[in-house]
Amino acid sequence: MTLSQEKRDNVGKYLFNADEMESIEISGKDLQKRKKCEMSTEITKGETLDFVIKREDVGDGISMKVFSENQSIDLISNLGESLEEKWAGAKKGFFYQMAACDINGDGEKEIIIAGGNKKDVLELCVLQVKKNLELGYGEEEEENPQLIKSINGGYKAYLNDKRKICVIK
């Protein structure tokens, strides 16, 4: 998976856009009102994950969780302190997105989480779910899902025909 910069004005309404993706997005304003959004999607053949974006039950923090059967993991808290601090509270004028898309063309969907204002701020992370959908830490202490790409800049991104993530600045 490579990163490319191209100029393309009409890429779609989301922070991250791809023709073959499933996505949920919620505004910071709606998160402040304690609204949430959720979806279910097949990541690999026969294996489904549930996605939820909401405010934490206590405090102002944002929760972007994936669920597999009886397991769950909050993706924001597993992306490092800098992103967790930036996303500590829902911001008015910002949007928060979770998507599932086969970015690398291997037949399995990656997870995309993004936050930004669609004007001049975009934070985007691409995560890969390992086989068996065991979330959290496994025997070898590796995170699942695993961060494979992080983008900080621009205001929107999309997957082009060559399966490259392009950022609009």
Buried (B, 14 or more C-beta within 10 A) or exposed (E): BEEEEEEEEEBBEBBBBBEEBBBBBBBBBBBBEEBEBBBEBEBBEEBEBBBBBBBEEEEEBBBBBBBBEEEBBBBBBBBEEEBBEBBBBBBEEBBBBBBBBBBBEEEBBBBBBBBBBBEEBBBBBBBBBBEEBEBEEEEEEEBBBEBBBEBBBBBBBBBEEEBBBBBBE
